[in-house]
């Protein structure tokens, strides 16, 4: 019998989830004499590696100590985007008067029903990552802790597995700041917040990165009063400053209490133990605020401890994770790593892409490179912020001369009709060229629109070709067409404009 690894609410949805991704009745299979690939970690990177390798005919074992599906299914993308959908529906209902619609009822949120739907959706999608599905794919699924005992041996659930190649895909876990009283007072993170049954009246969020910003806006829209703490002077400080400014202005408009340039001094319980007191420094003076719950969103730490990596000859550190080369090969040439445990980009789609590189390199000749990836990402605030390729600061550090173009949403008819303002699309080009080096989009469905720019970069398609492409009107994607058209106009020097405007007369004279 397999012990349930996490204390989840025993509702029908979580019971269905556990029955798939960590079934209590699961019996580990008999080990093969030797495996072509042993995969440690059943998140996105591990599951993709195991599935592809097995379909190619390899003998594959998959080891997971927690929940199959990893962070994305259980605590990340799936539950957070489900919650964001409910929050966005609430906001659109509350602001429908902008479109001449008066719903005539109060904007009541049934938070228990919202969270039940989150768990329902998670359970439904979990069939894709289930132990049973992967067993039917021919993968030997072992539930239990994995520990290397040699360069080609690993123990899981009391059984020793020998391998020709291994892949470490153990992902990351939430990191928490060193604030006095935080551990004693208690806090939420992305692994526990989706088990809430009642809406906190006052919620503090520590960290204004992607996770902190997404959940801050979602909980504010669902009816909590959110206080968002950040150590720097604006939210999303790794993104384009103009994009971050739009999100920050929207947060203020929606009533989120931003505490920027702050340093947390300590956290304690109120005298009646019903609240949490946060003491912080801002503008050289001390303040405090009382909340009901604290959500920590201050980054991730790699899962590398207690794995016997030293015995396997695999180098790592507690901050950067597993050390890999461009082929995702560790310091043990027969062991690879994939996903969040070794890559700088902590995204599900990068975990997927890195897994495909690992399978190619581990089973065939080494040809796939991490550096060849063109990585887009999206932050699912409202408006969304999406980016791909280089920022201008990145190009400057590399000594690349660039030029940039920008189109505001106010210039796009569909954005005006839908009332989805403000926002913009910008593109970074190589100087005196239509070659796309990077792009940022802020607005509705930015995560969908950025895919066009990603494909253009990957396929070396420049703005000239995009300008010749027909886009349906009116769509939000017209903003990309307008960027391309603006480049064509930008290319026309005063002399060329004069020649073009006077071509008819020049022909008659000549």
Secondary structure, DSSP 8 states (H G I E B T S, - for coil): -----S----SHHHHHHHHHHS-TT-------S-EEEEEE--SHHHHHHHHHHHHTT--EEEEESS-TTHHHHHTSHHHHHHHHHHHHHHHHHHTGGGGT----S-----HHHHHHHHHHHHHHHGGGG-HHHHHHTT-EEEES-EEEEETTEEEETTEEEEEEEEEE---EEE-----TTHHHH--B-TTTGGG--S--SEEEEE--SHHHHHHHHHHHHTT-EEEEE-SSSSSSTTS-HHHHHHHHHHHHHHT-EEE-SEEEEEEEE-TTSSSEEEEEEETTEEEEEEESEEEE-S-EEE--TTS-HHHHT--EETTTEE---TT-B-SSTTEEE-GGGT-SS--HHHHHHHHHHHHHHHHS-S---GGG---EEEE-SSSEEEEEE--HHHHHHTT--EEEEEEEGGG-HHHHHHT--S-EEEEEEETTS--EEEEEEEETTHHHHHHHHHHHHHTT--HHHHHTS---SS-TTHHHHHHHHHHHHHH--HHHHHHHHTHHHHHHH-
